[in-house]
Amino acid sequence: MSIEHSILAVISFRPSSGYDIKAEFEHKAAGLYWGLSYGSLYPKLKKLEDEGFIVTVESDNDGRKKKLYELTGKGWLELESWLAQTPAAPAIKDELFMKMAAWHEEMDMHTLSDHLRKRENESEELLSYVKIWKGNNTSYINKVGMLAIRYAELKLEAELKWLKESIDAIKNDELPASQDPFDLGGKQLERRKAALKTDI
Protein backbone atom coordinates (compact mmCIF):
# COMPACT_ATOMS: atom_id res chain seq x y z
CA MET A 1 0.00 0.00 0.00
CA SER A 2 1.52 3.31 -1.02
CA ILE A 3 1.24 6.37 1.20
CA GLU A 4 -0.24 8.27 -1.73
CA HIS A 5 -3.11 5.81 -2.10
CA SER A 6 -3.76 5.95 1.64
CA ILE A 7 -4.02 9.75 1.38
CA LEU A 8 -6.44 9.48 -1.56
CA ALA A 9 -8.54 7.05 0.51
CA VAL A 10 -8.76 9.51 3.40
CA ILE A 11 -9.69 12.43 1.14
CA SER A 12 -12.40 10.25 -0.42
CA PHE A 13 -14.22 10.31 2.93
CA ARG A 14 -14.62 14.10 2.68
CA PRO A 15 -12.64 17.15 1.47
CA SER A 16 -9.87 17.38 4.08
CA SER A 17 -7.28 19.79 5.38
CA GLY A 18 -3.74 18.63 6.05
CA TYR A 19 -4.63 18.58 9.73
CA ASP A 20 -7.69 16.37 9.05
CA ILE A 21 -5.56 13.90 7.11
CA LYS A 22 -2.89 13.91 9.80
CA ALA A 23 -5.55 13.15 12.42
CA GLU A 24 -6.79 10.14 10.43
CA PHE A 25 -3.28 8.70 10.27
CA GLU A 26 -2.50 9.37 13.92
CA HIS A 27 -5.66 8.40 15.80
CA LYS A 28 -5.32 5.59 18.30
CA ALA A 29 -6.30 2.71 15.99
CA ALA A 30 -4.47 3.98 12.89
CA GLY A 31 -1.57 1.60 13.46
CA LEU A 32 -3.92 -1.30 12.74
CA TYR A 33 -4.25 -0.08 9.16
CA TRP A 34 -1.45 2.27 8.13
CA GLY A 35 1.46 4.35 9.32
CA LEU A 36 2.54 7.76 8.10
CA SER A 37 4.83 10.31 9.64
CA TYR A 38 3.60 13.90 9.83
CA GLY A 39 6.81 15.12 8.17
CA SER A 40 6.12 13.17 4.98
CA LEU A 41 2.48 14.24 4.58
CA TYR A 42 2.80 17.67 2.94
CA PRO A 43 5.40 16.64 0.33
CA LYS A 44 3.06 13.76 -0.63
CA LEU A 45 0.09 16.13 -0.88
CA LYS A 46 2.11 18.46 -3.13
CA LYS A 47 3.12 15.51 -5.32
CA LEU A 48 -0.50 14.36 -5.63
CA GLU A 49 -1.56 17.89 -6.53
CA ASP A 50 1.24 18.30 -9.08
CA GLU A 51 0.21 15.01 -10.70
CA GLY A 52 -3.43 16.10 -10.92
CA PHE A 53 -4.93 13.63 -8.45
CA ILE A 54 -6.10 16.29 -5.99
CA VAL A 55 -6.88 20.01 -6.01
CA THR A 56 -7.06 22.55 -3.25
CA VAL A 57 -10.36 24.26 -2.53
CA GLU A 58 -11.19 26.95 -0.01
CA SER A 59 -13.81 26.44 2.63
CA ASP A 60 -15.36 29.34 4.50
CA ASN A 61 -15.98 28.35 8.11
CA ASP A 62 -17.42 31.16 10.24
CA GLY A 63 -15.58 33.75 8.17
CA ARG A 64 -12.27 31.86 8.34
CA LYS A 65 -10.80 30.53 5.12
CA LYS A 66 -9.62 26.95 5.27
CA LYS A 67 -7.60 25.11 2.61
CA LEU A 68 -9.02 21.68 1.83
CA TYR A 69 -7.86 18.94 -0.51
CA GLU A 70 -10.38 17.30 -2.85
CA LEU A 71 -10.05 14.43 -5.33
CA THR A 72 -10.14 15.23 -9.03
CA GLY A 73 -11.74 12.89 -11.54
CA LYS A 74 -8.26 11.48 -12.15
CA GLY A 75 -7.86 11.03 -8.40
CA TRP A 76 -11.13 9.10 -8.07
CA LEU A 77 -10.15 6.82 -10.96
CA GLU A 78 -6.70 6.22 -9.46
CA LEU A 79 -8.21 5.40 -6.06
CA GLU A 80 -10.75 3.02 -7.59
CA SER A 81 -8.06 1.35 -9.70
CA TRP A 82 -6.00 0.80 -6.55
CA LEU A 83 -9.04 -0.53 -4.64
CA ALA A 84 -9.60 -3.10 -7.41
CA GLN A 85 -6.00 -4.39 -7.26
CA THR A 86 -5.23 -7.52 -5.20
CA PRO A 87 -3.81 -6.30 -1.87
CA ALA A 88 -0.22 -7.17 -0.99
CA ALA A 89 0.33 -9.59 1.88
CA PRO A 90 0.73 -7.75 5.19
CA ALA A 91 4.30 -7.03 6.28
CA ILE A 92 4.62 -7.97 9.93
CA LYS A 93 7.05 -5.75 11.80
CA ASP A 94 6.83 -6.31 15.53
CA GLU A 95 9.80 -5.54 17.75
CA LEU A 96 8.40 -7.69 20.57
CA PHE A 97 8.55 -10.85 18.43
CA MET A 98 12.11 -10.13 17.29
CA LYS A 99 13.17 -9.69 20.92
CA MET A 100 11.45 -12.94 21.92
CA ALA A 101 13.20 -14.79 19.08
CA ALA A 102 16.61 -13.50 20.26
CA TRP A 103 15.96 -14.03 24.02
CA HIS A 104 18.44 -16.39 25.68
CA GLU A 105 18.81 -18.12 29.01
CA GLU A 106 21.07 -15.44 30.48
CA MET A 107 18.32 -12.85 30.07
CA ASP A 108 16.00 -12.02 32.97
CA MET A 109 12.55 -13.53 32.39
CA HIS A 110 11.02 -10.83 34.60
CA THR A 111 12.05 -8.28 31.98
CA LEU A 112 10.28 -10.30 29.30
CA SER A 113 7.18 -10.49 31.51
CA ASP A 114 7.29 -6.71 31.85
CA HIS A 115 7.42 -6.36 28.05
CA LEU A 116 4.42 -8.67 27.69
CA ARG A 117 2.41 -6.88 30.41
CA LYS A 118 3.06 -3.52 28.80
CA ARG A 119 1.84 -4.89 25.45
CA GLU A 120 -1.17 -6.38 27.24
CA ASN A 121 -2.11 -2.98 28.66
CA GLU A 122 -1.65 -1.31 25.27
CA SER A 123 -3.73 -3.97 23.49
CA GLU A 124 -6.54 -3.78 26.07
CA GLU A 125 -6.64 -0.01 25.69
CA LEU A 126 -6.64 -0.28 21.89
CA LEU A 127 -9.39 -2.92 21.88
CA SER A 128 -11.53 -0.71 24.11
CA TYR A 129 -10.95 2.21 21.71
CA VAL A 130 -11.90 0.12 18.66
CA LYS A 131 -15.11 -1.10 20.29
CA ILE A 132 -16.11 2.49 21.13
CA TRP A 133 -14.91 3.84 17.76
CA LYS A 134 -17.28 1.71 15.70
CA GLY A 135 -20.28 3.01 17.62
CA ASN A 136 -19.27 6.57 18.53
CA ASN A 137 -21.75 8.08 16.05
CA THR A 138 -19.16 10.65 14.93
CA SER A 139 -16.73 8.67 12.71
CA TYR A 140 -17.57 7.76 9.14
CA ILE A 141 -17.24 3.98 8.72
CA ASN A 142 -18.95 2.35 5.75
CA LYS A 143 -20.36 -1.19 5.81
CA VAL A 144 -17.23 -2.76 4.36
CA GLY A 145 -15.10 -0.74 6.76
CA MET A 146 -17.08 -2.29 9.62
CA LEU A 147 -15.87 -5.72 8.41
CA ALA A 148 -12.27 -4.48 8.69
CA ILE A 149 -12.91 -3.17 12.20
CA ARG A 150 -14.31 -6.57 13.18
CA TYR A 151 -11.03 -8.12 12.03
CA ALA A 152 -9.13 -5.62 14.20
CA GLU A 153 -11.27 -6.63 17.20
CA LEU A 154 -10.66 -10.35 16.65
CA LYS A 155 -6.94 -9.77 16.12
CA LEU A 156 -6.64 -7.83 19.37
CA GLU A 157 -8.72 -10.41 21.28
CA ALA A 158 -6.45 -13.20 19.98
CA GLU A 159 -3.36 -11.18 20.91
CA LEU A 160 -4.67 -10.65 24.43
CA LYS A 161 -5.36 -14.38 24.82
CA TRP A 162 -1.80 -15.17 23.65
CA LEU A 163 -0.32 -12.54 25.99
CA LYS A 164 -2.16 -14.00 28.99
CA GLU A 165 -0.99 -17.53 28.11
CA SER A 166 2.60 -16.33 27.65
CA ILE A 167 2.67 -14.36 30.92
CA ASP A 168 1.21 -17.35 32.79
CA ALA A 169 3.74 -19.72 31.19
CA ILE A 170 6.64 -17.53 32.34
CA LYS A 171 5.17 -17.03 35.82
CA ASN A 172 4.57 -20.77 36.34
CA ASP A 173 7.84 -21.84 34.67
CA GLU A 174 5.87 -23.75 32.03
CA LEU A 175 7.52 -22.57 28.83
CA PRO A 176 7.05 -24.92 25.87
CA ALA A 177 9.93 -27.14 24.81
CA SER A 178 12.37 -25.50 22.44
CA GLN A 179 13.43 -26.83 19.04
CA ASP A 180 17.20 -26.75 18.58
CA PRO A 181 18.50 -29.56 16.33
CA PHE A 182 21.93 -27.90 15.90
CA ASP A 183 22.40 -26.76 19.53
CA LEU A 184 22.42 -23.12 18.48
CA GLY A 185 21.15 -22.08 21.92
CA GLY A 186 24.10 -23.69 23.67
CA LYS A 187 26.57 -22.34 21.10
CA GLN A 188 24.99 -18.88 21.42
CA LEU A 189 25.71 -18.84 25.16
CA GLU A 190 29.28 -20.06 24.62
CA ARG A 191 29.89 -17.33 22.03
CA ARG A 192 28.40 -14.73 24.36
CA LYS A 193 30.58 -15.89 27.27
CA ALA A 194 33.74 -15.86 25.11
CA ALA A 195 32.96 -12.38 23.72
CA LEU A 196 32.29 -10.91 27.16
CA LYS A 197 35.50 -12.45 28.55
CA THR A 198 37.49 -10.99 25.64
CA ASP A 199 36.00 -7.51 26.04
CA ILE A 200 36.63 -7.30 29.80
QUISULFEN-V773525 format. One record per pair of residues at least 4 apart in sequence whose ideal C-beta (glycine too) atoms are under 8 Angstrom apart, sorted by the first residue. I is the first residue (numbers start at 1). GAP is how many residues later the second one is. If there is no record, write none. Layout:
BEGIN
i:I gap:GAP
i:I gap:GAP
END
This chain:
BEGIN
i:1 gap:4
i:1 gap:5
i:1 gap:33
i:1 gap:86
i:1 gap:87
i:2 gap:4
i:2 gap:80
i:3 gap:4
i:3 gap:33
i:3 gap:37
i:3 gap:41
i:4 gap:4
i:4 gap:40
i:4 gap:43
i:4 gap:44
i:4 gap:49
i:5 gap:4
i:5 gap:73
i:5 gap:74
i:5 gap:77
i:6 gap:4
i:6 gap:19
i:6 gap:28
i:6 gap:30
i:7 gap:4
i:7 gap:14
i:7 gap:29
i:7 gap:34
i:7 gap:37
i:7 gap:38
i:7 gap:41
i:8 gap:4
i:8 gap:40
i:8 gap:45
i:8 gap:46
i:8 gap:63
i:8 gap:67
i:8 gap:70
i:8 gap:71
i:8 gap:74
i:9 gap:4
i:9 gap:70
i:10 gap:6
i:10 gap:10
i:10 gap:11
i:10 gap:14
i:10 gap:15
i:11 gap:4
i:11 gap:5
i:11 gap:10
i:11 gap:43
i:11 gap:58
i:11 gap:59
i:11 gap:60
i:11 gap:64
i:12 gap:59
i:12 gap:64
i:12 gap:67
i:13 gap:11
i:13 gap:127
i:14 gap:6
i:14 gap:126
i:15 gap:42
i:15 gap:44
i:15 gap:53
i:15 gap:54
i:15 gap:55
i:16 gap:4
i:16 gap:5
i:16 gap:8
i:16 gap:52
i:16 gap:53
i:17 gap:4
i:17 gap:49
i:17 gap:50
i:17 gap:51
i:17 gap:52
i:18 gap:4
i:18 gap:23
i:18 gap:24
i:18 gap:27
i:18 gap:49
i:18 gap:51
i:19 gap:4
i:20 gap:4
i:20 gap:48
i:21 gap:4
i:21 gap:20
i:21 gap:24
i:21 gap:48
i:22 gap:4
i:22 gap:16
i:22 gap:19
i:23 gap:4
i:24 gap:6
i:25 gap:5
i:25 gap:9
i:25 gap:10
i:25 gap:11
i:25 gap:16
i:26 gap:4
i:26 gap:12
i:28 gap:97
i:28 gap:98
i:28 gap:101
i:28 gap:105
i:29 gap:4
i:29 gap:97
i:29 gap:100
i:29 gap:101
i:29 gap:104
i:29 gap:123
i:30 gap:4
i:30 gap:5
i:31 gap:4
i:32 gap:94
i:32 gap:98
i:32 gap:120
i:32 gap:123
i:33 gap:115
i:36 gap:4
i:36 gap:5
i:37 gap:4
i:40 gap:4
i:41 gap:4
i:42 gap:4
i:43 gap:4
i:44 gap:4
i:45 gap:4
i:45 gap:9
i:45 gap:24
i:46 gap:4
i:47 gap:4
i:48 gap:5
i:48 gap:6
i:48 gap:21
i:48 gap:27
i:49 gap:4
i:49 gap:5
i:49 gap:6
i:49 gap:7
i:49 gap:20
i:52 gap:20
i:52 gap:22
i:52 gap:23
i:53 gap:18
i:53 gap:19
i:53 gap:21
i:53 gap:22
i:53 gap:25
i:54 gap:15
i:54 gap:16
i:54 gap:17
i:54 gap:18
i:54 gap:21
i:55 gap:14
i:55 gap:15
i:55 gap:17
i:56 gap:11
i:56 gap:12
i:56 gap:13
i:56 gap:14
i:57 gap:10
i:57 gap:11
i:57 gap:12
i:57 gap:13
i:58 gap:7
i:58 gap:8
i:58 gap:9
i:58 gap:10
i:59 gap:6
i:59 gap:7
i:59 gap:8
i:59 gap:9
i:60 gap:4
i:60 gap:5
i:60 gap:6
i:61 gap:5
i:71 gap:4
i:71 gap:5
i:71 gap:8
i:72 gap:4
i:73 gap:4
i:74 gap:4
i:75 gap:4
i:76 gap:4
i:77 gap:4
i:78 gap:4
i:79 gap:4
i:80 gap:4
i:81 gap:4
i:92 gap:5
i:94 gap:4
i:95 gap:4
i:96 gap:4
i:96 gap:19
i:96 gap:20
i:96 gap:23
i:97 gap:4
i:98 gap:4
i:99 gap:4
i:99 gap:13
i:99 gap:16
i:100 gap:12
i:103 gap:4
i:103 gap:9
i:104 gap:81
i:104 gap:84
i:104 gap:85
i:104 gap:88
i:105 gap:80
i:105 gap:84
i:106 gap:83
i:106 gap:86
i:107 gap:4
i:107 gap:5
i:108 gap:4
i:109 gap:4
i:109 gap:61
i:110 gap:4
i:111 gap:4
i:112 gap:4
i:112 gap:58
i:113 gap:4
i:113 gap:54
i:113 gap:57
i:113 gap:58
i:114 gap:4
i:115 gap:4
i:116 gap:4
i:116 gap:47
i:116 gap:50
i:116 gap:51
i:116 gap:54
i:117 gap:4
i:117 gap:50
i:118 gap:4
i:119 gap:4
i:119 gap:40
i:119 gap:44
i:120 gap:4
i:120 gap:40
i:120 gap:43
i:120 gap:44
i:120 gap:47
i:121 gap:4
i:122 gap:4
i:123 gap:4
i:123 gap:33
i:123 gap:36
i:123 gap:37
i:123 gap:40
i:124 gap:4
i:124 gap:36
i:125 gap:4
i:126 gap:4
i:126 gap:30
i:127 gap:4
i:127 gap:26
i:127 gap:29
i:127 gap:30
i:127 gap:33
i:128 gap:4
i:129 gap:4
i:130 gap:4
i:130 gap:19
i:130 gap:22
i:130 gap:23
i:130 gap:26
i:131 gap:4
i:131 gap:22
i:132 gap:4
i:133 gap:6
i:133 gap:8
i:133 gap:16
i:134 gap:5
i:134 gap:7
i:134 gap:12
i:134 gap:15
i:141 gap:4
i:141 gap:5
i:141 gap:8
i:142 gap:4
i:143 gap:4
i:144 gap:4
i:145 gap:4
i:146 gap:4
i:147 gap:4
i:148 gap:4
i:149 gap:4
i:150 gap:4
i:151 gap:4
i:152 gap:4
i:153 gap:4
i:154 gap:4
i:155 gap:4
i:156 gap:4
i:157 gap:4
i:158 gap:4
i:159 gap:4
i:160 gap:4
i:161 gap:4
i:162 gap:4
i:163 gap:4
i:164 gap:4
i:165 gap:4
i:166 gap:4
i:167 gap:4
i:168 gap:4
i:168 gap:6
i:169 gap:5
i:169 gap:6
i:169 gap:7
i:170 gap:5
i:178 gap:7
i:180 gap:4
i:180 gap:5
i:180 gap:6
i:182 gap:5
i:183 gap:4
i:184 gap:4
i:185 gap:4
i:186 gap:4
i:187 gap:4
i:188 gap:4
i:189 gap:4
i:190 gap:4
i:191 gap:4
i:192 gap:4
i:193 gap:4
i:194 gap:4
i:195 gap:4
i:196 gap:4
END
